[in-house]
Amino acid sequence: MSKHALIEHNTALDSAHVGDIQGALGTVRMDDTAPRRTWKARFLTLLAIMGPGLIVMVGDNDAGGVATYAQAGQNFGTSLLWVLLLLIPVLIVNQEMAVRLGLVTGVGHARLIFERFGKFWGAFSVGDLFILNLLTIVTEFIGIRMALQHFGVNPWVAVAAAAVFLVAMTVTGSFRRWERFMYAMVAANFLVIPLFFMSHPKAGAIVHGFLVPGVQGGLTSKALLLIISMVGTTVAPWQLFFQQSNVIDKRLTPRWMSYERADTVIGSIVVVIGATAIMASTAFAFHGTKFEGQFVDAGSAIAGLSQCLGTLAGDLFAIVLLNASLIGAAAVTLSTSYAFGDVFGTKHSLHRSVKDATGFYVAYSAVILIAAGIVVIPHAPLGLITTAVQALAGILLPSATVFLLLLCNDRAVLGPWVNRPWLNLVSSVIVGVLVMLSFILAVTTFFPGVNVQILGITSGVVMVIGLLLGGIVWYRRKGKSDRSYPEVDRHSWRMPPLSTLPKPEWSPMQRIGMIALRGYLLVAVIMLVVKVVQLSIGG
């Protein structure tokens, strides 16, 4: 098949999405159709293909993630490690669906939402994504400023240098060069391992924290909100947009599905290892000291580690925070640029030069510069921005996960690659839990005095009832499902051009659910705006 025919078949907007796979650790030629029969051949292929899954996962251990995990360890010891263990399947299931959509459709997440759910949902999802991503990148620059301030670097210099670095590493016109920059930062993420051993960890406490769910001091409102924050900082909407577009930009196809799934699993494990190391480091370093249970922010954690474990420990944590902020900013900003290209139909590929994809790189640079500029504004409400990011992420999460699940059951889009029944069951439970946690976080943001435990129990009961009703409806309708695609066609099947697809047909339950979701999002966003205005004027 010619390159032109492939572009038509893949329905990709950008011809740069077709060609050799040029990964940071190897190349796979476009005409390489040889089977991988040996473990060595499979391993070398995995090295060339892996990247999107690893980067999206480690990128989520950003400034907010480092602060959240440090808070969990400092205030609750190792008692919340079990949350990280439960997050592994959540990460894998969510991101595997995004991977499947990217490889099979050749179309970014933003464009699929516009085409399959209409302009309202498209504008709402992408508009919120742009705002949330911008605010998230602001928090990354806060982390950069905080980390470099530990080394005596002027805030203006720190933020400006980081902004220049982030733009320079991305506008090279080489996907491979960009991915190598990201790999270097992924490697730097492991600097938390020596910090972990410096804190004199106790294996028994860590194993107990993983295997025995519980909360040190009991399940209080603060503990429950921290658990929700741990989930929210690990499962973020931008991840879906990033990985779906990044696998397309890397020129991957369904043939490499198993390798990219492995990449995603590896990334999920790596991110949990990093989070565990951060949580355990602060847990053991501060145990029995005046700092135990007194978390303020990542900057105070740096100072505390310097006092309890020595200057080197504080330096290492500052470097980990800096690196996390940089890789987070790079990944989140790129997800914004990818979505921008999807929405406006512009060329959007890291394979293209600045001259060839000006809009793509201008969007990337503009977001970086705006976020950096906000951080250095005198008396800017950085604390308020951080709070708004957490709340908006909680509001966006239901729509992002619901759209993902619906798209992965859209037979016109995925054909033989639609979700299997068991995966729908697992995904529905995950979506239900995420929606419940999102609702609790949103309510407590708007009404701080609410009893979180009662709210959590009530929401859990409603979630279980909803899942049971949904299961009954699905069971009655499952006989109508057509799974006539032969297994042998899976790796050659690609989504037809979007313009030729029939409009999706929603069941009455789906329509009711989407109306309820629209109402929840509109009310929550309005309340968030009111809350932010109140906080900004001291109300």
C-alpha positions as CSV (number, residue, x, y, z in Angstrom):
1,M,0.0,0.0,0.0
2,S,1.4,3.4,-0.9
3,K,2.1,6.2,1.6
4,H,-0.8,8.2,0.1
5,A,-3.2,5.3,0.4
6,L,-2.1,4.7,4.0
7,I,-2.9,8.3,4.8
8,E,-6.3,8.0,3.3
9,H,-7.0,4.7,5.1
10,N,-5.7,6.0,8.4
11,T,-7.8,9.2,8.2
12,A,-4.8,11.1,9.7
13,L,-4.8,14.8,9.3
14,D,-1.0,14.9,9.2
15,S,1.0,12.9,6.6
16,A,4.0,13.0,9.0
17,H,2.1,10.4,11.0
18,V,3.0,7.8,8.4
19,G,6.5,6.4,8.0
20,D,9.3,4.7,9.9
21,I,8.9,4.4,13.7
22,Q,11.7,6.5,15.0
23,G,11.9,5.9,18.7
24,A,14.5,7.1,21.2
25,L,15.9,3.6,21.5
26,G,15.5,2.2,18.0
27,T,13.9,2.3,14.6
28,V,11.3,0.1,12.9
29,R,11.1,0.5,9.1
30,M,7.7,1.1,7.6
31,D,8.2,-1.9,5.2
32,D,9.4,-4.2,8.1
33,T,6.7,-6.9,8.2
34,A,8.9,-9.7,9.4
35,P,7.5,-11.6,12.4
36,R,9.4,-11.3,15.7
37,R,10.1,-15.0,16.5
38,T,12.9,-14.6,19.1
39,W,12.9,-12.9,22.5
40,K,15.8,-10.7,21.3
41,A,13.9,-9.5,18.3
42,R,10.8,-8.8,20.5
43,F,12.9,-7.0,23.1
44,L,14.6,-4.7,20.5
45,T,11.2,-4.0,18.9
46,L,9.8,-3.1,22.3
47,L,12.7,-0.7,22.9
48,A,11.9,1.1,19.6
49,I,8.2,1.2,20.2
50,M,7.9,2.0,23.9
51,G,7.7,5.6,25.0
52,P,4.2,7.0,24.9
53,G,3.0,4.8,27.8
54,L,6.1,5.3,29.9
55,I,6.2,9.0,29.4
56,V,2.5,9.6,30.0
57,M,2.7,7.7,33.3
58,V,5.9,9.3,34.6
59,G,4.6,12.7,33.4
60,D,1.7,12.3,35.8
61,N,4.2,12.1,38.7
62,D,4.5,15.9,38.3
63,A,4.8,18.7,40.8
64,G,1.3,18.0,42.1
65,G,1.9,14.3,42.4
66,V,5.2,14.8,44.3
67,A,3.5,17.1,46.7
68,T,0.5,14.8,47.2
69,Y,2.6,11.7,47.8
70,A,5.0,13.6,50.1
71,Q,1.9,14.7,52.1
72,A,0.6,11.2,52.3
73,G,3.9,9.9,53.7
74,Q,4.5,12.8,56.1
75,N,1.0,12.9,57.5
76,F,-0.1,9.2,57.3
77,G,3.1,7.2,57.1
78,T,3.0,4.1,54.9
79,S,-0.7,3.4,55.7
80,L,-1.9,4.7,52.3
81,L,0.4,2.6,50.1
82,W,-2.5,0.3,49.3
83,V,-4.1,3.1,47.3
84,L,-1.2,3.1,44.9
85,L,-1.5,-0.7,44.4
86,L,-5.2,-0.3,43.5
87,L,-4.3,2.5,41.0
88,I,-2.2,0.2,38.8
89,P,-5.2,-1.6,37.2
90,V,-7.0,1.8,36.9
91,L,-4.1,3.3,35.0
92,I,-3.6,0.3,32.8
93,V,-7.3,-0.1,31.8
94,N,-7.9,3.6,31.1
95,Q,-4.7,4.1,29.1
96,E,-5.1,0.8,27.2
97,M,-8.4,2.1,25.9
98,A,-6.8,5.3,24.8
99,V,-4.0,3.4,23.1
100,R,-6.5,1.2,21.2
101,L,-8.4,4.3,20.0
102,G,-5.2,5.9,18.8
103,L,-3.7,2.8,17.0
104,V,-7.0,1.8,15.3
105,T,-8.5,5.1,14.4
106,G,-5.4,7.2,13.6
107,V,-7.4,10.2,15.0
108,G,-6.8,12.2,18.2
109,H,-9.1,12.0,21.2
110,A,-10.3,15.6,20.8
111,R,-11.4,15.1,17.2
112,L,-13.2,11.8,18.0
113,I,-15.2,13.6,20.7
114,F,-16.2,16.4,18.4
115,E,-17.2,13.9,15.6
116,R,-19.0,11.3,17.7
117,F,-20.6,13.4,20.5
118,G,-21.2,16.7,18.7
119,K,-20.0,20.3,19.0
120,F,-21.4,20.9,22.5
121,W,-19.5,18.0,24.1
122,G,-16.4,18.7,21.9
123,A,-16.2,22.4,22.8
124,F,-16.9,21.6,26.5
125,S,-14.3,18.9,26.8
126,V,-11.6,20.6,24.8
127,G,-12.3,24.0,26.3
128,D,-12.1,22.6,29.8
129,L,-9.0,20.7,28.8
130,F,-7.2,23.8,27.6
131,I,-8.1,25.7,30.8
132,L,-7.2,22.8,33.1
133,N,-3.9,22.1,31.3
134,L,-2.9,25.8,31.5
135,L,-3.6,25.9,35.2
136,T,-1.8,22.6,35.6
137,I,1.3,23.9,33.8
138,V,1.2,26.9,36.2
139,T,1.5,24.5,39.1
140,E,4.4,22.8,37.3
141,F,6.2,26.2,37.2
142,I,5.4,26.7,40.8
143,G,7.2,23.4,41.5
144,I,10.2,24.5,39.3
145,R,10.4,27.8,41.1
146,M,10.2,26.1,44.5
147,A,12.8,23.5,43.6
148,L,15.4,25.9,42.2
149,Q,14.8,28.4,45.0
150,H,16.2,25.7,47.3
151,F,19.5,26.1,45.4
152,G,19.4,29.9,45.6
153,V,18.2,30.6,42.0
154,N,16.3,33.8,41.5
155,P,12.6,32.9,40.7
156,W,12.6,35.0,37.5
157,V,15.7,33.2,36.3
158,A,14.4,29.8,37.3
159,V,11.1,30.2,35.5
160,A,12.6,31.8,32.4
161,A,15.3,29.1,32.0
162,A,12.7,26.3,32.4
163,A,10.4,27.9,29.8
164,V,13.3,28.2,27.3
165,F,14.4,24.6,27.9
166,L,10.8,23.3,27.5
167,V,10.3,25.1,24.2
168,A,13.8,24.3,22.9
169,M,13.5,20.5,23.5
170,T,10.2,20.4,21.6
171,V,10.7,22.6,18.5
172,T,13.6,20.5,17.0
173,G,11.4,19.0,14.3
174,S,12.5,15.5,15.4
175,F,10.2,13.1,17.3
176,R,13.2,10.9,18.2
177,R,15.1,13.9,19.7
178,W,12.1,15.0,21.8
179,E,11.6,11.4,23.0
180,R,15.2,11.2,24.1
181,F,14.8,14.4,26.1
182,M,11.8,12.8,27.8
183,Y,13.7,9.6,28.4
184,A,16.5,11.5,30.1
185,M,13.9,13.0,32.5
186,V,12.3,9.6,33.0
187,A,15.7,8.3,34.1
188,A,16.2,11.3,36.5
189,N,12.9,10.3,38.1
190,F,14.8,7.4,39.7
191,L,16.8,9.8,41.8
192,V,14.1,9.2,44.3
193,I,15.5,5.7,44.9
194,P,18.7,6.8,46.8
195,L,16.5,9.2,48.8
196,F,14.3,6.3,49.7
197,F,17.3,4.3,51.1
198,M,18.6,7.4,52.9
199,S,15.3,7.5,54.9
200,H,16.1,4.0,56.4
201,P,12.9,2.3,55.2
202,K,11.5,-0.7,57.0
203,A,10.3,-3.5,54.7
204,G,7.7,-4.8,57.1
205,A,5.9,-1.4,57.3
206,I,5.9,-1.1,53.5
207,V,4.6,-4.5,52.9
208,H,1.9,-4.0,55.5
209,G,1.0,-0.6,53.9
210,F,0.5,-2.3,50.5
211,L,-1.4,-5.4,51.6
212,V,-3.5,-4.1,54.5
213,P,-5.9,-1.3,53.6
214,G,-6.2,1.2,56.4
215,V,-5.5,4.8,57.4
216,Q,-3.2,5.8,60.2
217,G,-5.3,7.7,62.8
218,G,-8.6,6.5,61.3
219,L,-10.6,7.5,58.2
220,T,-11.1,11.2,58.8
221,S,-12.3,13.8,56.4
222,K,-8.8,14.9,55.7
223,A,-7.6,11.4,55.1
224,L,-10.5,10.7,52.6
225,L,-9.8,13.9,50.7
226,L,-6.1,13.0,50.5
227,I,-7.0,9.6,49.1
228,I,-9.2,11.3,46.5
229,S,-6.3,13.7,45.7
230,M,-4.0,10.7,45.2
231,V,-6.4,9.2,42.7
232,G,-6.9,12.6,41.0
233,T,-3.2,13.3,40.6
234,T,-2.6,9.8,39.2
235,V,-5.6,9.5,36.8
236,A,-5.8,12.8,34.9
237,P,-7.9,13.7,31.8
238,W,-4.8,15.1,29.9
239,Q,-3.3,11.6,29.9
240,L,-6.0,10.3,27.5
241,F,-5.5,13.1,25.0
242,F,-1.7,12.8,25.2
243,Q,-1.2,9.1,24.7
244,Q,-3.8,8.7,22.0
245,S,-2.2,11.4,20.0
246,N,1.4,10.4,20.9
247,V,1.0,6.8,19.6
248,I,-0.3,8.3,16.4
249,D,2.6,10.7,16.1
250,K,5.0,7.9,16.7
251,R,3.4,6.2,13.7
252,L,2.2,3.1,15.5
253,T,-0.5,0.9,14.0
254,P,-2.6,-2.0,15.4
255,R,0.2,-4.4,14.5
256,W,2.2,-3.0,17.5
257,M,-0.8,-3.2,19.9
258,S,0.8,-5.8,22.2
259,Y,4.0,-3.8,22.4
260,E,2.3,-0.5,23.3
261,R,0.2,-2.3,25.9
262,A,3.4,-3.6,27.4
263,D,4.7,0.0,27.3
264,T,1.6,1.1,29.2
265,V,2.0,-1.6,31.8
266,I,5.7,-0.8,32.3
267,G,4.8,2.9,32.7
268,S,2.1,2.1,35.3
269,I,4.5,0.1,37.4
270,V,7.3,2.7,37.1
271,V,5.0,5.5,38.2
272,V,3.8,3.5,41.3
273,I,7.5,2.7,42.2
274,G,8.3,6.4,42.1
275,A,5.2,7.4,44.1
276,T,6.0,4.6,46.6
277,A,9.5,5.9,47.0
278,I,8.4,9.5,47.7
279,M,5.7,8.4,50.1
280,A,8.0,6.0,52.0
281,S,10.9,8.6,52.1
282,T,8.8,11.2,53.9
283,A,7.1,8.6,56.1
284,F,10.3,7.2,57.5
285,A,12.3,10.5,57.5
286,F,9.7,12.4,59.5
287,H,8.5,9.6,61.8
288,G,8.9,10.6,65.4
289,T,10.1,14.2,64.5
290,K,8.4,17.5,64.9
291,F,7.6,17.4,61.1
292,E,5.4,14.3,61.4
293,G,1.8,15.2,60.4
294,Q,2.8,18.8,59.6
295,F,2.9,18.9,55.8
296,V,2.6,22.4,54.3
297,D,3.9,22.1,50.7
298,A,6.8,20.6,48.7
299,G,9.1,23.4,49.7
300,S,8.6,22.7,53.4
301,A,9.3,19.0,52.7
302,I,12.6,19.9,51.1
303,A,13.5,21.9,54.2
304,G,12.4,19.1,56.5
305,L,14.3,16.4,54.7
306,S,17.4,18.6,54.8
307,Q,17.1,18.9,58.6
308,C,16.2,15.2,59.3
309,L,18.4,13.4,56.8
310,G,21.0,16.0,55.8
311,T,21.6,18.5,53.0
312,L,22.0,15.8,50.3
313,A,18.5,14.4,51.0
314,G,17.0,17.9,50.6
315,D,18.9,18.4,47.4
316,L,17.8,15.1,46.0
317,F,14.1,15.9,46.8
318,A,14.5,19.3,45.2
319,I,15.9,17.7,42.0
320,V,13.1,15.1,41.9
321,L,10.6,17.9,42.3
322,L,12.3,20.0,39.5
323,N,12.5,17.0,37.2
324,A,8.8,16.0,37.9
325,S,7.7,19.6,37.2
326,L,9.6,19.7,33.9
327,I,8.4,16.3,32.5
328,G,4.9,17.2,33.6
329,A,4.9,20.5,31.9
330,A,6.3,19.0,28.7
331,A,3.7,16.3,28.5
332,V,0.7,18.4,29.6
333,T,1.6,21.2,27.2
334,L,2.1,18.7,24.3
335,S,-1.4,17.2,25.0
336,T,-2.8,20.7,24.6
337,S,-1.0,21.3,21.3
338,Y,-2.2,17.9,20.0
339,A,-5.8,18.8,20.9
340,F,-5.3,22.2,19.3
341,G,-4.3,20.5,16.1
342,D,-7.2,18.1,16.3
343,V,-9.8,20.9,16.7
344,F,-8.5,23.3,14.1
345,G,-7.2,20.8,11.6
346,T,-3.7,22.1,11.5
347,K,-0.5,20.0,11.1
348,H,0.5,18.7,14.5
349,S,3.4,16.4,14.6
350,L,6.8,16.4,16.3
351,H,8.2,15.1,13.0
352,R,7.6,18.5,11.4
353,S,9.8,21.6,11.5
354,V,8.6,24.8,13.0
355,K,8.2,26.3,9.5
356,D,6.1,23.3,8.5
357,A,3.8,23.1,11.6
358,T,3.9,26.7,12.8
359,G,0.5,26.6,14.6
360,F,1.4,23.5,16.5
361,Y,4.6,24.9,17.9
362,V,3.2,28.4,18.5
363,A,0.4,26.8,20.6
364,Y,2.9,24.9,22.6
365,S,5.2,27.9,23.1
366,A,2.3,30.2,24.0
367,V,0.9,27.9,26.7
368,I,4.4,27.6,28.2
369,L,5.0,31.4,28.2
370,I,1.6,32.2,29.5
371,A,2.0,29.7,32.4
372,A,5.5,30.9,33.2
373,G,4.3,34.6,33.1
374,I,1.5,33.9,35.6
375,V,4.0,32.4,38.1
376,V,6.2,35.4,38.2
377,I,3.4,38.0,38.5
378,P,3.9,39.7,41.9
379,H,1.2,38.5,44.5
380,A,-0.3,36.1,41.9
381,P,-2.9,33.8,43.7
382,L,-0.8,30.7,43.2
383,G,-2.5,28.8,46.1
384,L,-5.9,29.6,44.6
385,I,-4.7,28.3,41.2
386,T,-3.6,25.0,42.8
387,T,-7.0,24.6,44.5
388,A,-8.8,25.4,41.2
389,V,-6.7,22.8,39.4
390,Q,-7.7,20.0,41.8
391,A,-11.4,21.0,41.6
392,L,-11.5,21.4,37.8
393,A,-9.7,18.1,37.4
394,G,-12.3,16.4,39.5
395,I,-15.1,18.0,37.5
396,L,-13.5,17.0,34.2
397,L,-12.8,13.4,35.2
398,P,-16.3,12.0,34.8
399,S,-16.8,13.3,31.2
400,A,-13.3,12.2,30.2
401,T,-13.8,8.6,31.5
402,V,-17.4,8.3,30.2
403,F,-16.5,9.5,26.7
404,L,-13.5,7.1,26.7
405,L,-15.8,4.1,27.6
406,L,-18.4,5.1,25.1
407,L,-15.9,5.5,22.3
408,C,-14.4,2.1,23.1
409,N,-17.9,0.6,22.6
410,D,-18.6,2.4,19.4
411,R,-18.5,-0.3,16.7
412,A,-18.3,2.2,13.8
413,V,-15.1,3.6,15.4
414,L,-13.3,0.4,16.6
415,G,-15.0,-2.4,14.7
416,P,-13.5,-5.7,16.1
417,W,-11.4,-3.7,18.6
418,V,-14.4,-2.7,20.7
419,N,-14.3,-3.5,24.4
420,R,-14.9,-7.1,25.5
421,P,-17.7,-7.7,28.0
422,W,-15.3,-8.4,30.8
423,L,-13.4,-5.2,30.1
424,N,-16.7,-3.2,30.0
425,L,-17.5,-4.6,33.4
426,V,-14.1,-3.6,34.8
427,S,-14.2,-0.3,33.1
428,S,-17.7,0.5,34.3
429,V,-16.6,-0.2,37.9
430,I,-13.6,2.1,37.5
431,V,-15.6,4.8,35.9
432,G,-18.2,4.5,38.7
433,V,-15.5,4.9,41.4
434,L,-13.9,7.8,39.6
435,V,-17.2,9.6,39.1
436,M,-18.0,9.0,42.8
437,L,-14.6,10.4,44.0
438,S,-14.9,13.3,41.6
439,F,-18.3,14.2,43.0
440,I,-17.0,14.0,46.6
441,L,-14.1,16.3,45.7
442,A,-16.3,18.8,43.9
443,V,-18.8,18.9,46.8
444,T,-16.2,19.3,49.4
445,T,-14.5,22.1,47.4
446,F,-17.8,24.0,47.3
447,F,-19.0,23.1,50.7
448,P,-16.0,22.5,53.0
449,G,-18.2,21.9,56.1
450,V,-19.9,18.8,54.6
451,N,-19.5,15.5,56.4
452,V,-17.2,13.7,54.0
453,Q,-17.7,10.2,55.5
454,I,-21.5,10.4,55.2
455,L,-21.1,11.8,51.7
456,G,-18.7,9.0,50.8
457,I,-21.0,6.3,52.0
458,T,-24.1,7.8,50.3
459,S,-22.2,8.2,47.0
460,G,-20.9,4.6,47.2
461,V,-24.4,3.3,47.7
462,V,-25.7,5.3,44.7
463,M,-22.8,4.1,42.6
464,V,-23.4,0.4,43.4
465,I,-27.1,0.8,42.6
466,G,-26.3,2.6,39.4
467,L,-23.8,-0.2,38.3
468,L,-26.4,-2.9,39.1
469,L,-29.1,-1.1,37.1
470,G,-26.6,-0.6,34.2
471,G,-25.7,-4.3,34.4
472,I,-29.3,-5.4,34.1
473,V,-29.9,-3.2,31.1
474,W,-26.7,-4.4,29.4
475,Y,-27.6,-8.1,30.1
476,R,-31.0,-7.6,28.4
477,R,-29.4,-5.9,25.4
478,K,-26.4,-8.1,25.0
479,G,-28.1,-10.5,22.6
480,K,-28.4,-7.7,20.1
481,S,-24.7,-7.1,20.0
482,D,-23.0,-8.1,16.7
483,R,-19.5,-9.5,17.1
484,S,-19.2,-10.8,13.6
485,Y,-15.7,-9.5,12.9
486,P,-13.3,-12.5,12.4
487,E,-10.3,-12.5,14.7
488,V,-7.8,-12.7,11.8
489,D,-9.0,-9.3,10.6
490,R,-8.2,-7.4,13.7
491,H,-4.6,-6.3,12.9
492,S,-5.6,-5.1,9.4
493,W,-8.8,-3.4,10.3
494,R,-8.7,0.4,10.6
495,M,-11.4,2.9,11.1
496,P,-12.9,4.2,7.9
497,P,-12.8,8.0,7.3
498,L,-14.8,9.8,10.0
499,S,-17.0,11.5,7.4
500,T,-18.3,8.1,6.3
501,L,-19.3,6.8,9.7
502,P,-22.9,6.5,10.6
503,K,-24.1,8.6,13.5
504,P,-23.9,6.8,16.8
505,E,-27.2,5.5,18.1
506,W,-27.7,6.0,21.9
507,S,-29.9,3.8,24.0
508,P,-32.5,5.6,26.3
509,M,-30.2,4.8,29.3
510,Q,-27.2,6.4,27.5
511,R,-29.3,9.5,26.7
512,I,-30.4,9.9,30.3
513,G,-26.9,9.4,31.5
514,M,-25.5,12.0,29.1
515,I,-28.2,14.5,30.1
516,A,-27.4,13.9,33.8
517,L,-23.7,14.3,33.0
518,R,-24.3,17.6,31.2
519,G,-26.3,18.9,34.1
520,Y,-23.6,17.9,36.6
521,L,-20.8,19.5,34.6
522,L,-22.7,22.8,34.0
523,V,-23.7,23.2,37.6
524,A,-20.3,22.2,38.9
525,V,-18.4,24.6,36.6
526,I,-20.7,27.5,37.6
527,M,-20.2,26.7,41.3
528,L,-16.5,26.5,40.8
529,V,-16.4,29.9,39.2
530,V,-18.4,31.3,42.0
531,K,-16.1,29.6,44.6
532,V,-13.0,31.0,42.9
533,V,-14.4,34.5,42.8
534,Q,-15.3,34.3,46.5
535,L,-11.8,33.1,47.5
536,S,-10.1,35.7,45.3
537,I,-12.0,38.5,47.1
538,G,-11.6,36.9,50.5
539,G,-15.1,35.7,50.8
